[in-house]
């Protein structure tokens, strides 16, 4: 799901355990710009910032 919405090369991926479940923190580089976010490990959907509480 996240791959469909964002273009770039993944430069770093970390597995995290959140209060809501497991997620991956990803960092992408595209044209020299770094973007990042959290992706739900089960659904593949990008998580809103308010759910980023790490256990």
N, CA, C and O atoms as a GROMACS GRO file, in nm:
protein
  220
    1UNK      N    1   0.083  -0.119   0.000
    1UNK     CA    2   0.000   0.000   0.000
    1UNK      C    3   0.088   0.126   0.000
    1UNK      O    4   0.068   0.214  -0.083
    2UNK      N    5   0.184   0.134   0.092
    2UNK     CA    6   0.268   0.253   0.099
    2UNK      C    7   0.350   0.269  -0.029
    2UNK      O    8   0.374   0.382  -0.073
    3UNK      N    9   0.393   0.159  -0.087
    3UNK     CA   10   0.475   0.165  -0.208
    3UNK      C   11   0.396   0.225  -0.325
    3UNK      O   12   0.454   0.289  -0.412
    4UNK      N   13   0.265   0.205  -0.326
    4UNK     CA   14   0.182   0.261  -0.431
    4UNK      C   15   0.169   0.413  -0.419
    4UNK      O   16   0.150   0.482  -0.519
    5UNK      N   17   0.180   0.465  -0.296
    5UNK     CA   18   0.157   0.608  -0.272
    5UNK      C   19   0.283   0.692  -0.276
    5UNK      O   20   0.274   0.814  -0.293
    6UNK      N   21   0.400   0.631  -0.261
    6UNK     CA   22   0.524   0.707  -0.253
    6UNK      C   23   0.627   0.653  -0.350
    6UNK      O   24   0.640   0.532  -0.368
    7UNK      N   25   0.701   0.746  -0.411
    7UNK     CA   26   0.806   0.709  -0.504
    7UNK      C   27   0.939   0.738  -0.438
    7UNK      O   28   0.955   0.841  -0.372
    8UNK      N   29   1.034   0.649  -0.454
    8UNK     CA   30   1.167   0.671  -0.399
    8UNK      C   31   1.231   0.539  -0.361
    8UNK      O   32   1.172   0.432  -0.375
    9UNK      N   33   1.354   0.550  -0.314
    9UNK     CA   34   1.428   0.432  -0.274
    9UNK      C   35   1.429   0.426  -0.122
    9UNK      O   36   1.462   0.524  -0.055
   10UNK      N   37   1.393   0.310  -0.066
   10UNK     CA   38   1.398   0.292   0.079
   10UNK      C   39   1.543   0.288   0.123
   10UNK      O   40   1.621   0.206   0.074
   11UNK      N   41   1.580   0.376   0.216
   11UNK     CA   42   1.718   0.381   0.264
   11UNK      C   43   1.730   0.325   0.405
   11UNK      O   44   1.839   0.288   0.448
   12UNK      N   45   1.618   0.319   0.477
   12UNK     CA   46   1.621   0.263   0.611
   12UNK      C   47   1.481   0.217   0.649
   12UNK      O   48   1.383   0.287   0.623
   13UNK      N   49   1.474   0.099   0.710
   13UNK     CA   50   1.348   0.044   0.758
   13UNK      C   51   1.372  -0.014   0.897
   13UNK      O   52   1.465  -0.093   0.916
   14UNK      N   53   1.290   0.026   0.994
   14UNK     CA   54   1.300  -0.025   1.130
   14UNK      C   55   1.166  -0.085   1.171
   14UNK      O   56   1.061  -0.027   1.143
   15UNK      N   57   1.169  -0.200   1.236
   15UNK     CA   58   1.048  -0.262   1.287
   15UNK      C   59   1.023  -0.210   1.428
   15UNK      O   60   1.114  -0.212   1.512
   16UNK      N   61   0.902  -0.162   1.455
   16UNK     CA   62   0.866  -0.106   1.584
   16UNK      C   63   0.744  -0.176   1.642
   16UNK      O   64   0.657  -0.222   1.568
   17UNK      N   65   0.737  -0.182   1.775
   17UNK     CA   66   0.617  -0.229   1.842
   17UNK      C   67   0.548  -0.108   1.902
   17UNK      O   68   0.601  -0.042   1.992
   18UNK      N   69   0.431  -0.079   1.850
   18UNK     CA   70   0.351   0.035   1.897
   18UNK      C   71   0.243  -0.014   1.991
   18UNK      O   72   0.221  -0.135   2.003
   19UNK      N   73   0.175   0.078   2.056
   19UNK     CA   74   0.062   0.040   2.141
   19UNK      C   75  -0.049  -0.023   2.057
   19UNK      O   76  -0.128  -0.103   2.108
   20UNK      N   77  -0.056   0.012   1.930
   20UNK     CA   78  -0.161  -0.039   1.841
   20UNK      C   79  -0.119  -0.163   1.763
   20UNK      O   80  -0.201  -0.220   1.690
   21UNK      N   81   0.007  -0.206   1.776
   21UNK     CA   82   0.056  -0.324   1.704
   21UNK      C   83   0.193  -0.298   1.644
   21UNK      O   84   0.262  -0.203   1.682
   22UNK      N   85   0.232  -0.384   1.551
   22UNK     CA   86   0.364  -0.375   1.488
   22UNK      C   87   0.356  -0.284   1.366
   22UNK      O   88   0.259  -0.287   1.290
   23UNK      N   89   0.462  -0.204   1.347
   23UNK     CA   90   0.470  -0.114   1.232
   23UNK      C   91   0.615  -0.106   1.187
   23UNK      O   92   0.706  -0.147   1.257
   24UNK      N   93   0.633  -0.051   1.068
   24UNK     CA   94   0.766  -0.027   1.014
   24UNK      C   95   0.785   0.122   0.994
   24UNK      O   96   0.702   0.188   0.933
   25UNK      N   97   0.896   0.176   1.047
   25UNK     CA   98   0.933   0.314   1.022
   25UNK      C   99   1.019   0.312   0.895
   25UNK      O  100   1.122   0.244   0.891
   26UNK      N  101   0.976   0.384   0.793
   26UNK     CA  102   1.049   0.382   0.666
   26UNK      C  103   1.102   0.521   0.633
   26UNK      O  104   1.043   0.622   0.669
   27UNK      N  105   1.216   0.522   0.565
   27UNK     CA  106   1.272   0.646   0.513
   27UNK      C  107   1.299   0.626   0.365
   27UNK      O  108   1.365   0.530   0.326
   28UNK      N  109   1.246   0.716   0.284
   28UNK     CA  110   1.261   0.709   0.139
   28UNK      C  111   1.336   0.831   0.089
   28UNK      O  112   1.320   0.941   0.141
   29UNK      N  113   1.418   0.811  -0.013
   29UNK     CA  114   1.488   0.922  -0.078
   29UNK      C  115   1.439   0.931  -0.221
   29UNK      O  116   1.435   0.831  -0.293
   30UNK      N  117   1.401   1.053  -0.263
   30UNK     CA  118   1.357   1.078  -0.399
   30UNK      C  119   1.408   1.216  -0.438
   30UNK      O  120   1.373   1.316  -0.376
   31UNK      N  121   1.491   1.221  -0.541
   31UNK     CA  122   1.549   1.347  -0.588
   31UNK      C  123   1.621   1.423  -0.477
   31UNK      O  124   1.613   1.546  -0.471
   32UNK      N  125   1.690   1.350  -0.390
   32UNK     CA  126   1.767   1.413  -0.283
   32UNK      C  127   1.687   1.452  -0.160
   32UNK      O  128   1.745   1.503  -0.064
   33UNK      N  129   1.557   1.431  -0.161
   33UNK     CA  130   1.472   1.464  -0.047
   33UNK      C  131   1.439   1.336   0.030
   33UNK      O  132   1.405   1.234  -0.030
   34UNK      N  133   1.448   1.343   0.163
   34UNK     CA  134   1.416   1.228   0.247
   34UNK      C  135   1.277   1.248   0.306
   34UNK      O  136   1.246   1.353   0.362
   35UNK      N  137   1.195   1.146   0.294
   35UNK     CA  138   1.062   1.146   0.353
   35UNK      C  139   1.048   1.019   0.435
   35UNK      O  140   1.112   0.919   0.404
   36UNK      N  141   0.966   1.024   0.537
   36UNK     CA  142   0.950   0.906   0.620
   36UNK      C  143   0.811   0.896   0.677
   36UNK      O  144   0.731   0.990   0.669
   37UNK      N  145   0.784   0.782   0.734
   37UNK     CA  146   0.655   0.760   0.796
   37UNK      C  147   0.650   0.622   0.858
   37UNK      O  148   0.745   0.544   0.851
   38UNK      N  149   0.537   0.592   0.919
   38UNK     CA  150   0.514   0.461   0.978
   38UNK      C  151   0.409   0.387   0.896
   38UNK      O  152   0.306   0.444   0.859
   39UNK      N  153   0.437   0.261   0.870
   39UNK     CA  154   0.345   0.177   0.793
   39UNK      C  155   0.302   0.061   0.881
   39UNK      O  156   0.386  -0.008   0.939
   40UNK      N  157   0.171   0.039   0.890
   40UNK     CA  158   0.118  -0.073   0.966
   40UNK      C  159   0.165  -0.204   0.904
   40UNK      O  160   0.151  -0.223   0.783
   41UNK      N  161   0.221  -0.293   0.985
   41UNK     CA  162   0.277  -0.418   0.934
   41UNK      C  163   0.170  -0.512   0.879
   41UNK      O  164   0.198  -0.591   0.789
   42UNK      N  165   0.048  -0.504   0.930
   42UNK     CA  166  -0.059  -0.594   0.886
   42UNK      C  167  -0.130  -0.544   0.761
   42UNK      O  168  -0.147  -0.618   0.664
   43UNK      N  169  -0.170  -0.417   0.762
   43UNK     CA  170  -0.251  -0.364   0.653
   43UNK      C  171  -0.169  -0.297   0.542
   43UNK      O  172  -0.214  -0.288   0.428
   44UNK      N  173  -0.048  -0.252   0.575
   44UNK     CA  174   0.035  -0.180   0.478
   44UNK      C  175  -0.004  -0.034   0.464
   44UNK      O  176   0.048   0.037   0.377
   45UNK      N  177  -0.096   0.013   0.548
   45UNK     CA  178  -0.142   0.152   0.540
   45UNK      C  179  -0.050   0.244   0.620
   45UNK      O  180   0.005   0.206   0.724
   46UNK      N  181  -0.034   0.367   0.570
   46UNK     CA  182   0.042   0.468   0.639
   46UNK      C  183  -0.034   0.509   0.764
   46UNK      O  184  -0.155   0.534   0.758
   47UNK      N  185   0.035   0.516   0.878
   47UNK     CA  186  -0.030   0.550   1.004
   47UNK      C  187  -0.025   0.699   1.031
   47UNK      O  188   0.077   0.763   1.004
   48UNK      N  189  -0.134   0.756   1.083
   48UNK     CA  190  -0.133   0.897   1.120
   48UNK      C  191  -0.040   0.919   1.239
   48UNK      O  192  -0.022   0.829   1.320
   49UNK      N  193   0.017   1.037   1.249
   49UNK     CA  194   0.114   1.068   1.356
   49UNK      C  195   0.061   1.042   1.496
   49UNK      O  196   0.138   1.004   1.584
   50UNK      N  197  -0.066   1.063   1.520
   50UNK     CA  198  -0.119   1.049   1.656
   50UNK      C  199  -0.111   0.905   1.708
   50UNK      O  200  -0.128   0.883   1.827
   51UNK      N  201  -0.085   0.808   1.621
   51UNK     CA  202  -0.075   0.668   1.664
   51UNK      C  203   0.069   0.623   1.682
   51UNK      O  204   0.095   0.504   1.697
   52UNK      N  205   0.164   0.717   1.680
   52UNK     CA  206   0.304   0.681   1.684
   52UNK      C  207   0.362   0.657   1.823
   52UNK      O  208   0.483   0.667   1.839
   53UNK      N  209   0.281   0.625   1.922
   53UNK     CA  210   0.331   0.597   2.057
   53UNK      C  211   0.402   0.463   2.059
   53UNK      O  212   0.341   0.359   2.035
   54UNK      N  213   0.532   0.467   2.089
   54UNK     CA  214   0.614   0.346   2.090
   54UNK      C  215   0.613   0.288   2.230
   54UNK      O  216   0.627   0.360   2.329
   55UNK      N  217   0.595   0.156   2.240
   55UNK     CA  218   0.596   0.086   2.370
   55UNK      C  219   0.733   0.087   2.429
   55UNK      O  220   0.754   0.034   2.538
   0.00000   0.00000   0.00000
